Amino acid sequence: MLAAVEEGLGSCPQAAIATWASPIKKHFDIEEDYKLLCGLSIGYPAEHKVNTYQPAKRSVENVMFAPTSK
Ligand SMILES: Cc1cc2nc3c(=O)[nH]c(=O)nc-3n(C[C@H](O)[C@H](O)[C@H](O)COP(=O)(O)O)c2cc1C
């Protein structure tokens, strides 16, 4: 995903295809013994208002470091 950004592209991981794989299997020739785990949409980000949405996120410290007990 970072490499895509370097090329001016945006991307969006979607693990939902693991659960709802039929639309993907309809358009791509995927062998039966392959299991889909995650999709990655890639494209040029559009200058559209919907793409300015910024969901609230926890800080890196909050996600990566467990609180220490005293
Ligand atoms: C491995 C992975 C799989 C994801 N799968 C889905 C998904 O199936 N459906 C979905 O709505 N968002 C999914 N997301 C979240 C979105 O890709 C995206 O991270 C989210 O919309 C927030 O966007 P941002 O990370 O650019 O802020 C997934 C994220 C990751 C890292």
Ligand as a Chemical Component Dictionary entry (heavy atoms), coordinates in Angstrom:
data_LIG
# 
_chem_comp.id                   LIG 
_chem_comp.type                 NON-POLYMER 
_chem_comp.pdbx_formal_charge   0 
_chem_comp.three_letter_code    LIG 
# 
loop_
_chem_comp_atom.comp_id 
_chem_comp_atom.atom_id 
_chem_comp_atom.alt_atom_id 
_chem_comp_atom.type_symbol 
_chem_comp_atom.charge 
_chem_comp_atom.model_Cartn_x 
_chem_comp_atom.model_Cartn_y 
_chem_comp_atom.model_Cartn_z 
_chem_comp_atom.pdbx_ordinal 
LIG C1  C1  C 0 -6.527  -6.041 6.348 1  
LIG C2  C2  C 0 -7.707  -5.078 6.278 2  
LIG C3  C3  C 0 -8.940  -5.538 5.792 3  
LIG C4  C4  C 0 -10.035 -4.678 5.733 4  
LIG N1  N1  N 0 -11.227 -5.137 5.254 5  
LIG C5  C5  C 0 -12.298 -4.306 5.172 6  
LIG C6  C6  C 0 -13.545 -4.759 4.659 7  
LIG O1  O1  O 0 -13.704 -5.899 4.278 8  
LIG N2  N2  N 0 -14.569 -3.883 4.618 9  
LIG C7  C7  C 0 -14.447 -2.585 5.036 10 
LIG O2  O2  O 0 -15.421 -1.822 4.969 11 
LIG N3  N3  N 0 -13.257 -2.132 5.508 12 
LIG C8  C8  C 0 -12.199 -2.951 5.598 13 
LIG N4  N4  N 0 -11.005 -2.497 6.092 14 
LIG C9  C9  C 0 -10.907 -1.076 6.476 15 
LIG C10 C10 C 0 -10.688 -0.186 5.279 16 
LIG O3  O3  O 0 -9.829  -0.765 4.327 17 
LIG C11 C11 C 0 -10.045 1.135  5.682 18 
LIG O4  O4  O 0 -8.905  0.870  6.448 19 
LIG C12 C12 C 0 -11.022 1.981  6.423 20 
LIG O5  O5  O 0 -12.061 2.341  5.531 21 
LIG C13 C13 C 0 -10.380 3.250  7.014 22 
LIG O6  O6  O 0 -9.670  3.939  6.028 23 
LIG P1  P1  P 0 -8.244  4.524  6.408 24 
LIG O7  O7  O 0 -7.459  3.368  6.936 25 
LIG O8  O8  O 0 -7.674  5.085  5.133 26 
LIG O9  O9  O 0 -8.523  5.590  7.419 27 
LIG C14 C14 C 0 -9.902  -3.330 6.156 28 
LIG C15 C15 C 0 -8.669  -2.866 6.609 29 
LIG C16 C16 C 0 -7.590  -3.725 6.689 30 
LIG C17 C17 C 0 -6.248  -3.199 7.192 31 
# 
loop_
_chem_comp_bond.comp_id 
_chem_comp_bond.atom_id_1 
_chem_comp_bond.atom_id_2 
_chem_comp_bond.value_order 
_chem_comp_bond.pdbx_ordinal 
LIG C1  C2  SING 1  
LIG C2  C3  SING 2  
LIG C2  C16 DOUB 3  
LIG C3  C4  DOUB 4  
LIG C4  N1  SING 5  
LIG C4  C14 SING 6  
LIG N1  C5  DOUB 7  
LIG C5  C6  SING 8  
LIG C5  C8  SING 9  
LIG C6  O1  DOUB 10 
LIG C6  N2  SING 11 
LIG N2  C7  SING 12 
LIG C7  O2  DOUB 13 
LIG C7  N3  SING 14 
LIG N3  C8  DOUB 15 
LIG C8  N4  SING 16 
LIG N4  C9  SING 17 
LIG N4  C14 SING 18 
LIG C9  C10 SING 19 
LIG C10 O3  SING 20 
LIG C10 C11 SING 21 
LIG C11 O4  SING 22 
LIG C11 C12 SING 23 
LIG C12 O5  SING 24 
LIG C12 C13 SING 25 
LIG C13 O6  SING 26 
LIG O6  P1  SING 27 
LIG P1  O7  DOUB 28 
LIG P1  O8  SING 29 
LIG P1  O9  SING 30 
LIG C14 C15 DOUB 31 
LIG C15 C16 SING 32 
LIG C16 C17 SING 33 
# 
